[in-house]
Amino acid sequence: MGWEEVGSSIKISENNVDNRLVVEVFGRQIHLNAILAKLEDALSGKSKKAEEVRFIAGTVFHVDANLDKEVWRGRNIVVYSDAVIVCQPVCWDVSGKDSHHVYDANAGTATDGNGLNGQDGYPGESGGNVLIIAKRVQCLEKLTILSNGGNGSKGQDGGNGAAGKDGKGICKVDLAKCYQSSKLSFYVKDRLALWENLEESMVWAGKAVSRER
């Protein structure tokens, strides 16, 4: 975008550095709050694709504004100045943007009838970097820098399995045949006889005890 005057002594330029679009802010003394609105307009418009913003001050760079709007998400920030003064508690948030990708459909069904695995969700954007180069930094503890990676999107739903074959019933005659095994019949009869003998033994034992008394 060439050179653009901001106030009487601040200039903003857009340059291609190492195949990356970089916005550079030049001035002898830079008050961030004084140029912020103009800069954010550029970053949301004609300089939207800029990966990095550089503040280059000849003497002092005044940190007196938050960088917390959407235009700063995922961007790199470089401050180069003889002195940096953090004038008040501020927060610079260069966290990456969340991914909002949505799959239109599930993964579908394979030829063998099994549902296919869904695809992974899309990753969130990486957080930006902040580099401050200065001989003197005053009240640095008042500056908070956030750089979290963005949230990834939801993964694709897995596909549904194919419909199973219809089940087959069994008639009463066929069911009876399944339980006519001689071994099974003998086992059941044997268990019943054992239980009857046990009950009879308990009755006689009770009578014997009564007689002894």
Summary of the structure (lengths in Angstrom):
residues: 213
radius of gyration: 40.0
end to end distance: 118.6
largest distance: 125.4
contacts: 560
relative contact order: 0.12
helix: 26%
strand: 32%
